[in-house]
Amino acid sequence: MNSIDIAAITVPHFVLRFRSLRPKGLSLAFPCNDRGCVDMDALGDGLLRSYLYARAVIGAEYDRPSVELSLR
């Protein structure tokens, strides 16, 4: 018999997505709550550096971020 984790299905997960302003640039996404708040203490060193960098270059390399529903 197969079981389904109902909690995992019904709890929404969100990401804060920074879309690149460059035609072939990659977007960056970080876990957040439904209001776009990222728990920086929960990010590893690499993700934290990327998050702080993306915030610092909004308008130059990345568009303003948007909160999106995650498919994880």
ABEGO torsion letter per residue (X at the ends): XBBBBAAAAABBBBBBBBBBABAABBBBBBBBBAAGBBBAAABBAAAAAAAAAAAAABGAABBBBBBBBBAX
